[in-house]
Amino acid sequence: MSTGVEPTITLTDEGDWWVARDTETGVSSQGPTREAALENLDEALRGYRGAGEEPTDEDLRELDIDPENNESGSLEESSVFE
């Protein structure tokens, strides 16, 4: 999937890890090598841009989410981020 925008990526050596960051989206990833960091960034960007499939009702139930009452709410009220 192309957005028509040339990506700008920063790649930094943080000692044991390489960190790759897409400056357009702010999405970052890391890996033990430059290549791994870039591959991980590609995967993270696919997720960010919605290249995945919607979860099934079964997927939601496995995460203790009731598919019949699946509503987004305030992050501050969510127990997921505690």
PDB file of N, CA, C and O in Angstrom:
ATOM      1  N   MET A   1       0.848  -1.170   0.000  1.00  0.00           N
ATOM      2  CA  MET A   1       0.000   0.000   0.000  1.00  0.00           C
ATOM      3  C   MET A   1       0.895   1.234   0.000  1.00  0.00           C
ATOM      4  O   MET A   1       1.775   1.353   0.853  1.00  0.00           O
ATOM      5  N   SER A   2       0.694   2.124  -0.909  1.00  0.00           N
ATOM      6  CA  SER A   2       1.496   3.326  -1.020  1.00  0.00           C
ATOM      7  C   SER A   2       0.663   4.536  -0.621  1.00  0.00           C
ATOM      8  O   SER A   2      -0.506   4.658  -0.987  1.00  0.00           O
ATOM      9  N   THR A   3       1.293   5.427   0.140  1.00  0.00           N
ATOM     10  CA  THR A   3       0.610   6.662   0.530  1.00  0.00           C
ATOM     11  C   THR A   3       0.941   7.798  -0.424  1.00  0.00           C
ATOM     12  O   THR A   3       0.377   8.887  -0.320  1.00  0.00           O
ATOM     13  N   GLY A   4       1.870   7.540  -1.367  1.00  0.00           N
ATOM     14  CA  GLY A   4       2.285   8.574  -2.291  1.00  0.00           C
ATOM     15  C   GLY A   4       3.286   9.540  -1.704  1.00  0.00           C
ATOM     16  O   GLY A   4       3.643  10.526  -2.348  1.00  0.00           O
ATOM     17  N   VAL A   5       3.749   9.278  -0.491  1.00  0.00           N
ATOM     18  CA  VAL A   5       4.707  10.130   0.188  1.00  0.00           C
ATOM     19  C   VAL A   5       5.993   9.336   0.374  1.00  0.00           C
ATOM     20  O   VAL A   5       5.969   8.191   0.824  1.00  0.00           O
ATOM     21  N   GLU A   6       7.111   9.955   0.023  1.00  0.00           N
ATOM     22  CA  GLU A   6       8.389   9.298   0.252  1.00  0.00           C
ATOM     23  C   GLU A   6       8.669   9.271   1.753  1.00  0.00           C
ATOM     24  O   GLU A   6       8.661  10.316   2.404  1.00  0.00           O
ATOM     25  N   PRO A   7       8.914   8.090   2.303  1.00  0.00           N
ATOM     26  CA  PRO A   7       9.164   8.014   3.751  1.00  0.00           C
ATOM     27  C   PRO A   7      10.529   8.606   4.103  1.00  0.00           C
ATOM     28  O   PRO A   7      11.490   8.510   3.339  1.00  0.00           O
ATOM     29  N   THR A   8      10.578   9.208   5.265  1.00  0.00           N
ATOM     30  CA  THR A   8      11.840   9.665   5.824  1.00  0.00           C
ATOM     31  C   THR A   8      12.080   8.848   7.079  1.00  0.00           C
ATOM     32  O   THR A   8      11.303   8.898   8.033  1.00  0.00           O
ATOM     33  N   ILE A   9      13.157   8.102   7.061  1.00  0.00           N
ATOM     34  CA  ILE A   9      13.447   7.188   8.160  1.00  0.00           C
ATOM     35  C   ILE A   9      14.761   7.586   8.802  1.00  0.00           C
ATOM     36  O   ILE A   9      15.753   7.844   8.121  1.00  0.00           O
ATOM     37  N   THR A  10      14.751   7.630  10.130  1.00  0.00           N
ATOM     38  CA  THR A  10      16.004   7.812  10.853  1.00  0.00           C
ATOM     39  C   THR A  10      16.405   6.454  11.414  1.00  0.00           C
ATOM     40  O   THR A  10      15.561   5.666  11.840  1.00  0.00           O
ATOM     41  N   LEU A  11      17.686   6.202  11.406  1.00  0.00           N
ATOM     42  CA  LEU A  11      18.220   4.935  11.890  1.00  0.00           C
ATOM     43  C   LEU A  11      19.391   5.258  12.796  1.00  0.00           C
ATOM     44  O   LEU A  11      20.382   5.838  12.353  1.00  0.00           O
ATOM     45  N   THR A  12      19.282   4.881  14.079  1.00  0.00           N
ATOM     46  CA  THR A  12      20.332   5.205  15.033  1.00  0.00           C
ATOM     47  C   THR A  12      20.814   3.959  15.760  1.00  0.00           C
ATOM     48  O   THR A  12      20.043   3.036  16.024  1.00  0.00           O
ATOM     49  N   ASP A  13      22.088   3.950  16.074  1.00  0.00           N
ATOM     50  CA  ASP A  13      22.712   2.857  16.820  1.00  0.00           C
ATOM     51  C   ASP A  13      22.659   3.225  18.298  1.00  0.00           C
ATOM     52  O   ASP A  13      23.282   4.195  18.729  1.00  0.00           O
ATOM     53  N   GLU A  14      21.904   2.438  19.072  1.00  0.00           N
ATOM     54  CA  GLU A  14      21.728   2.711  20.502  1.00  0.00           C
ATOM     55  C   GLU A  14      22.512   1.700  21.348  1.00  0.00           C
ATOM     56  O   GLU A  14      22.059   1.315  22.426  1.00  0.00           O
ATOM     57  N   GLY A  15      23.661   1.276  20.876  1.00  0.00           N
ATOM     58  CA  GLY A  15      24.454   0.287  21.622  1.00  0.00           C
ATOM     59  C   GLY A  15      24.122  -1.115  21.162  1.00  0.00           C
ATOM     60  O   GLY A  15      24.592  -1.557  20.113  1.00  0.00           O
ATOM     61  N   ASP A  16      23.307  -1.825  21.948  1.00  0.00           N
ATOM     62  CA  ASP A  16      22.919  -3.191  21.601  1.00  0.00           C
ATOM     63  C   ASP A  16      21.780  -3.238  20.593  1.00  0.00           C
ATOM     64  O   ASP A  16      21.490  -4.300  20.041  1.00  0.00           O
ATOM     65  N   TRP A  17      21.129  -2.103  20.344  1.00  0.00           N
ATOM     66  CA  TRP A  17      19.955  -2.072  19.470  1.00  0.00           C
ATOM     67  C   TRP A  17      20.077  -0.972  18.436  1.00  0.00           C
ATOM     68  O   TRP A  17      20.675   0.075  18.681  1.00  0.00           O
ATOM     69  N   TRP A  18      19.501  -1.230  17.282  1.00  0.00           N
ATOM     70  CA  TRP A  18      19.307  -0.204  16.265  1.00  0.00           C
ATOM     71  C   TRP A  18      17.855   0.245  16.369  1.00  0.00           C
ATOM     72  O   TRP A  18      16.957  -0.580  16.534  1.00  0.00           O
ATOM     73  N   VAL A  19      17.628   1.542  16.274  1.00  0.00           N
ATOM     74  CA  VAL A  19      16.282   2.089  16.345  1.00  0.00           C
ATOM     75  C   VAL A  19      15.957   2.744  14.999  1.00  0.00           C
ATOM     76  O   VAL A  19      16.693   3.609  14.523  1.00  0.00           O
ATOM     77  N   ALA A  20      14.854   2.321  14.399  1.00  0.00           N
ATOM     78  CA  ALA A  20      14.378   2.880  13.127  1.00  0.00           C
ATOM     79  C   ALA A  20      13.090   3.633  13.413  1.00  0.00           C
ATOM     80  O   ALA A  20      12.205   3.130  14.106  1.00  0.00           O
ATOM     81  N   ARG A  21      12.990   4.856  12.869  1.00  0.00           N
ATOM     82  CA  ARG A  21      11.812   5.687  13.112  1.00  0.00           C
ATOM     83  C   ARG A  21      11.355   6.326  11.812  1.00  0.00           C
ATOM     84  O   ARG A  21      12.153   6.909  11.078  1.00  0.00           O
ATOM     85  N   ASP A  22      10.078   6.211  11.541  1.00  0.00           N
ATOM     86  CA  ASP A  22       9.461   6.876  10.404  1.00  0.00           C
ATOM     87  C   ASP A  22       9.039   8.256  10.875  1.00  0.00           C
ATOM     88  O   ASP A  22       8.156   8.383  11.723  1.00  0.00           O
ATOM     89  N   THR A  23       9.666   9.293  10.329  1.00  0.00           N
ATOM     90  CA  THR A  23       9.400  10.642  10.831  1.00  0.00           C
ATOM     91  C   THR A  23       8.031  11.170  10.421  1.00  0.00           C
ATOM     92  O   THR A  23       7.500  12.069  11.073  1.00  0.00           O
ATOM     93  N   GLU A  24       7.451  10.627   9.351  1.00  0.00           N
ATOM     94  CA  GLU A  24       6.113  11.070   8.923  1.00  0.00           C
ATOM     95  C   GLU A  24       5.052  10.666   9.949  1.00  0.00           C
ATOM     96  O   GLU A  24       4.184  11.467  10.294  1.00  0.00           O
ATOM     97  N   THR A  25       5.125   9.420  10.435  1.00  0.00           N
ATOM     98  CA  THR A  25       4.097   8.894  11.329  1.00  0.00           C
ATOM     99  C   THR A  25       4.512   8.902  12.796  1.00  0.00           C
ATOM    100  O   THR A  25       3.658   8.883  13.681  1.00  0.00           O
ATOM    101  N   GLY A  26       5.823   8.930  13.060  1.00  0.00           N
ATOM    102  CA  GLY A  26       6.315   8.813  14.427  1.00  0.00           C
ATOM    103  C   GLY A  26       6.437   7.371  14.884  1.00  0.00           C
ATOM    104  O   GLY A  26       6.818   7.117  16.027  1.00  0.00           O
ATOM    105  N   VAL A  27       6.119   6.417  14.008  1.00  0.00           N
ATOM    106  CA  VAL A  27       6.216   4.999  14.359  1.00  0.00           C
ATOM    107  C   VAL A  27       7.688   4.619  14.451  1.00  0.00           C
ATOM    108  O   VAL A  27       8.485   4.956  13.575  1.00  0.00           O
ATOM    109  N   SER A  28       8.038   3.910  15.529  1.00  0.00           N
ATOM    110  CA  SER A  28       9.412   3.474  15.740  1.00  0.00           C
ATOM    111  C   SER A  28       9.453   1.982  16.001  1.00  0.00           C
ATOM    112  O   SER A  28       8.468   1.381  16.430  1.00  0.00           O
ATOM    113  N   SER A  29      10.607   1.396  15.735  1.00  0.00           N
ATOM    114  CA  SER A  29      10.832   0.001  16.055  1.00  0.00           C
ATOM    115  C   SER A  29      12.321  -0.184  16.280  1.00  0.00           C
ATOM    116  O   SER A  29      13.112   0.736  16.072  1.00  0.00           O
ATOM    117  N   GLN A  30      12.692  -1.370  16.702  1.00  0.00           N
ATOM    118  CA  GLN A  30      14.098  -1.623  16.982  1.00  0.00           C
ATOM    119  C   GLN A  30      14.459  -3.047  16.608  1.00  0.00           C
ATOM    120  O   GLN A  30      13.589  -3.879  16.354  1.00  0.00           O
ATOM    121  N   GLY A  31      15.751  -3.312  16.579  1.00  0.00           N
ATOM    122  CA  GLY A  31      16.241  -4.652  16.304  1.00  0.00           C
ATOM    123  C   GLY A  31      17.725  -4.718  16.605  1.00  0.00           C
ATOM    124  O   GLY A  31      18.378  -3.682  16.734  1.00  0.00           O
ATOM    125  N   PRO A  32      18.268  -5.928  16.719  1.00  0.00           N
ATOM    126  CA  PRO A  32      19.688  -6.085  17.054  1.00  0.00           C
ATOM    127  C   PRO A  32      20.610  -5.708  15.892  1.00  0.00           C
ATOM    128  O   PRO A  32      21.805  -5.497  16.098  1.00  0.00           O
ATOM    129  N   THR A  33      20.069  -5.620  14.677  1.00  0.00           N
ATOM    130  CA  THR A  33      20.840  -5.200  13.509  1.00  0.00           C
ATOM    131  C   THR A  33      20.055  -4.121  12.769  1.00  0.00           C
ATOM    132  O   THR A  33      18.861  -3.933  13.001  1.00  0.00           O
ATOM    133  N   ARG A  34      20.744  -3.421  11.882  1.00  0.00           N
ATOM    134  CA  ARG A  34      20.054  -2.401  11.071  1.00  0.00           C
ATOM    135  C   ARG A  34      18.934  -3.036  10.266  1.00  0.00           C
ATOM    136  O   ARG A  34      17.821  -2.512  10.205  1.00  0.00           O
ATOM    137  N   GLU A  35      19.240  -4.170   9.648  1.00  0.00           N
ATOM    138  CA  GLU A  35      18.252  -4.845   8.816  1.00  0.00           C
ATOM    139  C   GLU A  35      17.032  -5.266   9.625  1.00  0.00           C
ATOM    140  O   GLU A  35      15.899  -5.101   9.174  1.00  0.00           O
ATOM    141  N   ALA A  36      17.260  -5.812  10.826  1.00  0.00           N
ATOM    142  CA  ALA A  36      16.149  -6.242  11.682  1.00  0.00           C
ATOM    143  C   ALA A  36      15.306  -5.044  12.107  1.00  0.00           C
ATOM    144  O   ALA A  36      14.078  -5.128  12.132  1.00  0.00           O
ATOM    145  N   ALA A  37      15.954  -3.937  12.439  1.00  0.00           N
ATOM    146  CA  ALA A  37      15.212  -2.740  12.847  1.00  0.00           C
ATOM    147  C   ALA A  37      14.335  -2.240  11.707  1.00  0.00           C
ATOM    148  O   ALA A  37      13.191  -1.843  11.930  1.00  0.00           O
ATOM    149  N   LEU A  38      14.864  -2.257  10.487  1.00  0.00           N
ATOM    150  CA  LEU A  38      14.082  -1.802   9.336  1.00  0.00           C
ATOM    151  C   LEU A  38      12.946  -2.765   9.014  1.00  0.00           C
ATOM    152  O   LEU A  38      11.848  -2.328   8.670  1.00  0.00           O
ATOM    153  N   GLU A  39      13.191  -4.070   9.121  1.00  0.00           N
ATOM    154  CA  GLU A  39      12.125  -5.053   8.900  1.00  0.00           C
ATOM    155  C   GLU A  39      11.028  -4.894   9.947  1.00  0.00           C
ATOM    156  O   GLU A  39       9.842  -4.957   9.622  1.00  0.00           O
ATOM    157  N   ASN A  40      11.424  -4.686  11.207  1.00  0.00           N
ATOM    158  CA  ASN A  40      10.442  -4.490  12.276  1.00  0.00           C
ATOM    159  C   ASN A  40       9.650  -3.199  12.070  1.00  0.00           C
ATOM    160  O   ASN A  40       8.458  -3.143  12.371  1.00  0.00           O
ATOM    161  N   LEU A  41      10.318  -2.162  11.556  1.00  0.00           N
ATOM    162  CA  LEU A  41       9.620  -0.910  11.268  1.00  0.00           C
ATOM    163  C   LEU A  41       8.599  -1.125  10.157  1.00  0.00           C
ATOM    164  O   LEU A  41       7.484  -0.609  10.233  1.00  0.00           O
ATOM    165  N   ASP A  42       8.972  -1.886   9.123  1.00  0.00           N
ATOM    166  CA  ASP A  42       8.009  -2.192   8.055  1.00  0.00           C
ATOM    167  C   ASP A  42       6.768  -2.855   8.623  1.00  0.00           C
ATOM    168  O   ASP A  42       5.649  -2.492   8.263  1.00  0.00           O
ATOM    169  N   GLU A  43       6.958  -3.827   9.511  1.00  0.00           N
ATOM    170  CA  GLU A  43       5.822  -4.524  10.118  1.00  0.00           C
ATOM    171  C   GLU A  43       4.977  -3.571  10.960  1.00  0.00           C
ATOM    172  O   GLU A  43       3.748  -3.604  10.905  1.00  0.00           O
ATOM    173  N   ALA A  44       5.646  -2.724  11.736  1.00  0.00           N
ATOM    174  CA  ALA A  44       4.919  -1.767  12.583  1.00  0.00           C
ATOM    175  C   ALA A  44       4.120  -0.782  11.725  1.00  0.00           C
ATOM    176  O   ALA A  44       3.001  -0.414  12.083  1.00  0.00           O
ATOM    177  N   LEU A  45       4.686  -0.360  10.601  1.00  0.00           N
ATOM    178  CA  LEU A  45       3.974   0.572   9.725  1.00  0.00           C
ATOM    179  C   LEU A  45       2.776  -0.094   9.051  1.00  0.00           C
ATOM    180  O   LEU A  45       1.750   0.551   8.834  1.00  0.00           O
ATOM    181  N   ARG A  46       2.899  -1.376   8.720  1.00  0.00           N
ATOM    182  CA  ARG A  46       1.744  -2.079   8.159  1.00  0.00           C
ATOM    183  C   ARG A  46       0.607  -2.105   9.176  1.00  0.00           C
ATOM    184  O   ARG A  46      -0.555  -1.921   8.811  1.00  0.00           O
ATOM    185  N   GLY A  47       0.931  -2.329  10.441  1.00  0.00           N
ATOM    186  CA  GLY A  47      -0.084  -2.306  11.488  1.00  0.00           C
ATOM    187  C   GLY A  47      -0.658  -0.916  11.683  1.00  0.00           C
ATOM    188  O   GLY A  47      -1.866  -0.761  11.865  1.00  0.00           O
ATOM    189  N   TYR A  48       0.187   0.087  11.647  1.00  0.00           N
ATOM    190  CA  TYR A  48      -0.246   1.474  11.823  1.00  0.00           C
ATOM    191  C   TYR A  48      -1.199   1.890  10.713  1.00  0.00           C
ATOM    192  O   TYR A  48      -2.181   2.594  10.948  1.00  0.00           O
ATOM    193  N   ARG A  49      -0.894   1.447   9.512  1.00  0.00           N
ATOM    194  CA  ARG A  49      -1.704   1.839   8.354  1.00  0.00           C
ATOM    195  C   ARG A  49      -2.890   0.915   8.134  1.00  0.00           C
ATOM    196  O   ARG A  49      -3.650   1.104   7.184  1.00  0.00           O
ATOM    197  N   GLY A  50      -3.061  -0.077   8.995  1.00  0.00           N
ATOM    198  CA  GLY A  50      -4.233  -0.923   8.912  1.00  0.00           C
ATOM    199  C   GLY A  50      -4.144  -2.024   7.881  1.00  0.00           C
ATOM    200  O   GLY A  50      -5.152  -2.383   7.272  1.00  0.00           O
ATOM    201  N   ALA A  51      -2.953  -2.567   7.672  1.00  0.00           N
ATOM    202  CA  ALA A  51      -2.792  -3.622   6.671  1.00  0.00           C
ATOM    203  C   ALA A  51      -3.206  -4.985   7.207  1.00  0.00           C
ATOM    204  O   ALA A  51      -3.022  -6.000   6.536  1.00  0.00           O
ATOM    205  N   GLY A  52      -3.751  -5.010   8.385  1.00  0.00           N
ATOM    206  CA  GLY A  52      -4.178  -6.283   8.964  1.00  0.00           C
ATOM    207  C   GLY A  52      -5.657  -6.515   8.745  1.00  0.00           C
ATOM    208  O   GLY A  52      -6.330  -5.734   8.072  1.00  0.00           O
ATOM    209  N   GLU A  53      -6.149  -7.581   9.313  1.00  0.00           N
ATOM    210  CA  GLU A  53      -7.569  -7.901   9.214  1.00  0.00           C
ATOM    211  C   GLU A  53      -8.246  -7.560  10.536  1.00  0.00           C
ATOM    212  O   GLU A  53      -7.614  -7.568  11.593  1.00  0.00           O
ATOM    213  N   GLU A  54      -9.537  -7.261  10.460  1.00  0.00           N
ATOM    214  CA  GLU A  54     -10.295  -7.010  11.680  1.00  0.00           C
ATOM    215  C   GLU A  54     -10.319  -8.281  12.520  1.00  0.00           C
ATOM    216  O   GLU A  54     -10.385  -9.385  11.980  1.00  0.00           O
ATOM    217  N   PRO A  55     -10.267  -8.126  13.840  1.00  0.00           N
ATOM    218  CA  PRO A  55     -10.341  -9.328  14.681  1.00  0.00           C
ATOM    219  C   PRO A  55     -11.727  -9.965  14.581  1.00  0.00           C
ATOM    220  O   PRO A  55     -12.736  -9.276  14.434  1.00  0.00           O
ATOM    221  N   THR A  56     -11.749 -11.270  14.662  1.00  0.00           N
ATOM    222  CA  THR A  56     -13.021 -11.991  14.666  1.00  0.00           C
ATOM    223  C   THR A  56     -13.634 -11.903  16.059  1.00  0.00           C
ATOM    224  O   THR A  56     -12.967 -11.495  17.010  1.00  0.00           O
ATOM    225  N   ASP A  57     -14.891 -12.283  16.177  1.00  0.00           N
ATOM    226  CA  ASP A  57     -15.529 -12.338  17.496  1.00  0.00           C
ATOM    227  C   ASP A  57     -14.752 -13.268  18.412  1.00  0.00           C
ATOM    228  O   ASP A  57     -14.605 -12.992  19.603  1.00  0.00           O
ATOM    229  N   GLU A  58     -14.253 -14.372  17.862  1.00  0.00           N
ATOM    230  CA  GLU A  58     -13.463 -15.318  18.658  1.00  0.00           C
ATOM    231  C   GLU A  58     -12.179 -14.664  19.158  1.00  0.00           C
ATOM    232  O   GLU A  58     -11.803 -14.850  20.316  1.00  0.00           O
ATOM    233  N   ASP A  59     -11.501 -13.900  18.299  1.00  0.00           N
ATOM    234  CA  ASP A  59     -10.293 -13.178  18.715  1.00  0.00           C
ATOM    235  C   ASP A  59     -10.602 -12.242  19.882  1.00  0.00           C
ATOM    236  O   ASP A  59      -9.852 -12.177  20.855  1.00  0.00           O
ATOM    237  N   LEU A  60     -11.713 -11.524  19.771  1.00  0.00           N
ATOM    238  CA  LEU A  60     -12.100 -10.596  20.834  1.00  0.00           C
ATOM    239  C   LEU A  60     -12.383 -11.334  22.136  1.00  0.00           C
ATOM    240  O   LEU A  60     -11.957 -10.891  23.202  1.00  0.00           O
ATOM    241  N   ARG A  61     -13.096 -12.453  22.060  1.00  0.00           N
ATOM    242  CA  ARG A  61     -13.406 -13.227  23.273  1.00  0.00           C
ATOM    243  C   ARG A  61     -12.133 -13.723  23.952  1.00  0.00           C
ATOM    244  O   ARG A  61     -12.054 -13.748  25.180  1.00  0.00           O
ATOM    245  N   GLU A  62     -11.129 -14.121  23.153  1.00  0.00           N
ATOM    246  CA  GLU A  62      -9.855 -14.574  23.725  1.00  0.00           C
ATOM    247  C   GLU A  62      -9.165 -13.454  24.505  1.00  0.00           C
ATOM    248  O   GLU A  62      -8.371 -13.723  25.407  1.00  0.00           O
ATOM    249  N   LEU A  63      -9.464 -12.209  24.165  1.00  0.00           N
ATOM    250  CA  LEU A  63      -8.900 -11.054  24.861  1.00  0.00           C
ATOM    251  C   LEU A  63      -9.842 -10.521  25.938  1.00  0.00           C
ATOM    252  O   LEU A  63      -9.653  -9.423  26.462  1.00  0.00           O
ATOM    253  N   ASP A  64     -10.878 -11.336  26.263  1.00  0.00           N
ATOM    254  CA  ASP A  64     -11.885 -10.946  27.258  1.00  0.00           C
ATOM    255  C   ASP A  64     -12.647  -9.687  26.858  1.00  0.00           C
ATOM    256  O   ASP A  64     -12.985  -8.856  27.701  1.00  0.00           O
ATOM    257  N   ILE A  65     -12.912  -9.559  25.561  1.00  0.00           N
ATOM    258  CA  ILE A  65     -13.719  -8.447  25.049  1.00  0.00           C
ATOM    259  C   ILE A  65     -15.019  -9.034  24.536  1.00  0.00           C
ATOM    260  O   ILE A  65     -15.016  -9.958  23.722  1.00  0.00           O
ATOM    261  N   ASP A  66     -16.120  -8.499  25.012  1.00  0.00           N
ATOM    262  CA  ASP A  66     -17.428  -8.955  24.564  1.00  0.00           C
ATOM    263  C   ASP A  66     -17.729  -8.317  23.209  1.00  0.00           C
ATOM    264  O   ASP A  66     -17.895  -7.100  23.132  1.00  0.00           O
ATOM    265  N   PRO A  67     -17.804  -9.116  22.132  1.00  0.00           N
ATOM    266  CA  PRO A  67     -18.038  -8.542  20.801  1.00  0.00           C
ATOM    267  C   PRO A  67     -19.362  -7.794  20.689  1.00  0.00           C
ATOM    268  O   PRO A  67     -19.500  -6.907  19.847  1.00  0.00           O
ATOM    269  N   GLU A  68     -20.327  -8.137  21.521  1.00  0.00           N
ATOM    270  CA  GLU A  68     -21.627  -7.463  21.482  1.00  0.00           C
ATOM    271  C   GLU A  68     -21.574  -6.088  22.141  1.00  0.00           C
ATOM    272  O   GLU A  68     -22.444  -5.250  21.904  1.00  0.00           O
ATOM    273  N   ASN A  69     -20.553  -5.854  22.971  1.00  0.00           N
ATOM    274  CA  ASN A  69     -20.431  -4.593  23.689  1.00  0.00           C
ATOM    275  C   ASN A  69     -19.026  -4.029  23.481  1.00  0.00           C
ATOM    276  O   ASN A  69     -18.363  -3.622  24.435  1.00  0.00           O
ATOM    277  N   ASN A  70     -18.591  -4.009  22.248  1.00  0.00           N
ATOM    278  CA  ASN A  70     -17.244  -3.566  21.908  1.00  0.00           C
ATOM    279  C   ASN A  70     -17.279  -2.094  21.515  1.00  0.00           C
ATOM    280  O   ASN A  70     -17.518  -1.748  20.358  1.00  0.00           O
ATOM    281  N   GLU A  71     -17.037  -1.243  22.497  1.00  0.00           N
ATOM    282  CA  GLU A  71     -17.058   0.194  22.272  1.00  0.00           C
ATOM    283  C   GLU A  71     -15.744   0.792  22.719  1.00  0.00           C
ATOM    284  O   GLU A  71     -15.156   0.360  23.711  1.00  0.00           O
ATOM    285  N   SER A  72     -15.289   1.785  21.984  1.00  0.00           N
ATOM    286  CA  SER A  72     -14.091   2.508  22.396  1.00  0.00           C
ATOM    287  C   SER A  72     -14.465   3.468  23.508  1.00  0.00           C
ATOM    288  O   SER A  72     -15.545   4.059  23.506  1.00  0.00           O
ATOM    289  N   GLY A  73     -13.562   3.610  24.449  1.00  0.00           N
ATOM    290  CA  GLY A  73     -13.797   4.541  25.542  1.00  0.00           C
ATOM    291  C   GLY A  73     -12.550   5.353  25.817  1.00  0.00           C
ATOM    292  O   GLY A  73     -11.599   5.333  25.037  1.00  0.00           O
ATOM    293  N   SER A  74     -12.558   6.037  26.883  1.00  0.00           N
ATOM    294  CA  SER A  74     -11.445   6.872  27.281  1.00  0.00           C
ATOM    295  C   SER A  74     -10.252   6.006  27.677  1.00  0.00           C
ATOM    296  O   SER A  74     -10.413   5.007  28.378  1.00  0.00           O
ATOM    297  N   LEU A  75      -9.060   6.388  27.229  1.00  0.00           N
ATOM    298  CA  LEU A  75      -7.851   5.664  27.619  1.00  0.00           C
ATOM    299  C   LEU A  75      -7.612   5.767  29.124  1.00  0.00           C
ATOM    300  O   LEU A  75      -7.090   4.839  29.741  1.00  0.00           O
ATOM    301  N   GLU A  76      -7.997   6.902  29.708  1.00  0.00           N
ATOM    302  CA  GLU A  76      -7.803   7.091  31.137  1.00  0.00           C
ATOM    303  C   GLU A  76      -8.640   6.108  31.955  1.00  0.00           C
ATOM    304  O   GLU A  76      -8.260   5.734  33.064  1.00  0.00           O
ATOM    305  N   GLU A  77      -9.767   5.696  31.408  1.00  0.00           N
ATOM    306  CA  GLU A  77     -10.664   4.780  32.106  1.00  0.00           C
ATOM    307  C   GLU A  77     -10.361   3.323  31.813  1.00  0.00           C
ATOM    308  O   GLU A  77     -10.963   2.437  32.421  1.00  0.00           O
ATOM    309  N   SER A  78      -9.443   3.055  30.898  1.00  0.00           N
ATOM    310  CA  SER A  78      -9.140   1.686  30.477  1.00  0.00           C
ATOM    311  C   SER A  78      -8.195   1.013  31.463  1.00  0.00           C
ATOM    312  O   SER A  78      -7.199   1.603  31.880  1.00  0.00           O
ATOM    313  N   SER A  79      -8.513  -0.227  31.835  1.00  0.00           N
ATOM    314  CA  SER A  79      -7.627  -0.996  32.718  1.00  0.00           C
ATOM    315  C   SER A  79      -6.451  -1.585  31.936  1.00  0.00           C
ATOM    316  O   SER A  79      -5.491  -2.062  32.541  1.00  0.00           O
ATOM    317  N   VAL A  80      -6.512  -1.560  30.606  1.00  0.00           N
ATOM    318  CA  VAL A  80      -5.445  -2.118  29.781  1.00  0.00           C
ATOM    319  C   VAL A  80      -4.139  -1.371  29.992  1.00  0.00           C
ATOM    320  O   VAL A  80      -3.069  -1.978  29.928  1.00  0.00           O
ATOM    321  N   PHE A  81      -4.200  -0.073  30.241  1.00  0.00           N
ATOM    322  CA  PHE A  81      -2.995   0.741  30.339  1.00  0.00           C
ATOM    323  C   PHE A  81      -2.563   1.002  31.778  1.00  0.00           C
ATOM    324  O   PHE A  81      -1.783   1.921  32.028  1.00  0.00           O
ATOM    325  N   GLU A  82      -3.055   0.211  32.723  1.00  0.00           N
ATOM    326  CA  GLU A  82      -2.654   0.399  34.129  1.00  0.00           C
ATOM    327  C   GLU A  82      -1.282  -0.153  34.368  1.00  0.00           C
ATOM    328  O   GLU A  82      -0.776  -0.087  35.489  1.00  0.00           O
TER     329      GLU A  82
END
